[in-house]
Amino acid sequence: MGEMIFLQPVFKEVLWGGNKLRTMFGYSIPSDHTGEGWMISAHPKGDCCITEGTYKGKTLSWLWENHRELFGGLAGDVFPLLVKIIDAKDHLSIQVHPDDAYAAAHENGALGKTECWYVLDCEPDSTIVVGHNAKTKEELKSMIDEKRWMELIRIRPLHKGDFFQINPGTVHAIRGGSVILEIQQSSDITYRLYDYDRLQDGKPRELHLQKSIDVIKCPYEEAAPDFHTESGQGFTSTRLVTCPFYTVTRMQVSGEAVFSQDQPFQMISVFEGEGTFDGKPVKKGMNFIIPAGYGSYTVKGDLEFMVSGVK
């Protein structure tokens, strides 16, 4: 049956971060400019440590290297996914990510970055940037050269519970006043297109204009929604996306429900309420892994959580 894998998040202080990881989820964070919690990560820039059980004190990357059977014997040099909670007190830069082929060629063999966002909370009248208005690469380059940023980007209203699939080549930006659950390929490759002329340590942050132009897809094609809802004893599930890199399903449990772990691994992100997983207490903000071969598990309580993993 095995055991669930609980992890210590890695927190990132950034120019645009806030304190919601403490005020919403109770985490001890390094400062009031903490913008990211890497909740499930084996990435070199944020490798989570296991907090209990047989492998307490080991990192997730170590577990991937030494006990691949816990991940269904998946092939690959690196644990493929990364789960973050993002607290954007201020706007993030307008940016874009490459696909695997471009990243492999231009970023020392790194993975590209496909990601998705689930809005955990946002302030009234919040907005988000997803997509752009350039019809061709030539128009894109012209709009960038002339700094016509507001004409280029697509700004959308934002609401709690919204979901966005962000494919490589999509211009995007999380904006201030939002808290986002992000599930992505295990990559930290980001090309900044525009950063509002902000200064960090007295200097503008680096932009990556040519690489951005290389990878932005023109015209913009929106990812088609892939929602599918079903109900069972004690639960309602809504599949939010299935793509080549991951599947993401929102679960709502009221009372008691039994689920089966039939994937190479399942990543669980609890974002509302509290309860138990096979008797183990869990609450809002907790993230953990249910390994391959675990079998069925019983969830009790009133809670909402995301289940994500590879296809």
Secondary structure, 3 states (H helix, E strand, C coil): CCCCEEEECEEEEEEEEECHHHHCCCCCCCCCCEEEEEEECEECCEECEECCCCCCCCEHHHHHHHCHHHHCCCCCCCCCEEEEEEEECCCCCEEECCCHHHHHHHCCCCCCCCEEEEEEEECCCCEEEEEECCCCHHHHHHHHHCCCHHHHEEEEECCCCCEEEECCCCCEEECCCEEEEEEEECCCCCEEEECCCCEECCEECCCCHHHHHHHCCCCCCCCCCCCEEEEECCEEEEEEEECCCCEEEEEEEEEEEEEEECCCEEEEEEEEEEEEECCEEEECCCEEEEECCCEEEEEEEEEEEEEEECC
